[in-house]
Amino acid sequence: MAALRVVVLSGCGRTLLSTPKTIKTPKANMSFASLPRNKKVALTTLGVVTAGGAGLALMLHQSVKASDLELHPPQYPWSHAGPLSSLDHASIRRGYQVYKQVCSACHSMEYLAFRNLVGVSHTEY
């Protein structure tokens, strides 16, 4: 670095003040390479945990609710929806007959037993 000279004007004239030939800049005495191994591990762990916590906080801040993506079924005014109304028994028998003659060749009635229809639309015999 270049040497600095300061000119001071005083009451009796000009005088030159000498300054040091080099200017010393402060330097940090600590570097990561000079740290002991256990402190390096501790600082690295602290950095990873801090970055992970910040990432987790960001993800939780922008949450997606599953109810926002749900498609609700349409509501129809069924004739049997009232508390004192019931299903049309002739239609139930006709639907079972259509299933037995047409649909049962490819589709099973796994979740409906015949005993569930007895007393509702069918007789026991």
Buried (B, 14 or more C-beta within 10 A) or exposed (E): EEEEEEEEEEEEEEEEEEEEEEEEEEEEEEEEEEEEEEEEEEEEEEEEEEEEEEEEEEEEEEEEEEEEEEEEEEEEEEEEEEEEEEEEEEEBBEBBEEEEEEEEEEEEEEEEEEEEBEEEBBEEE
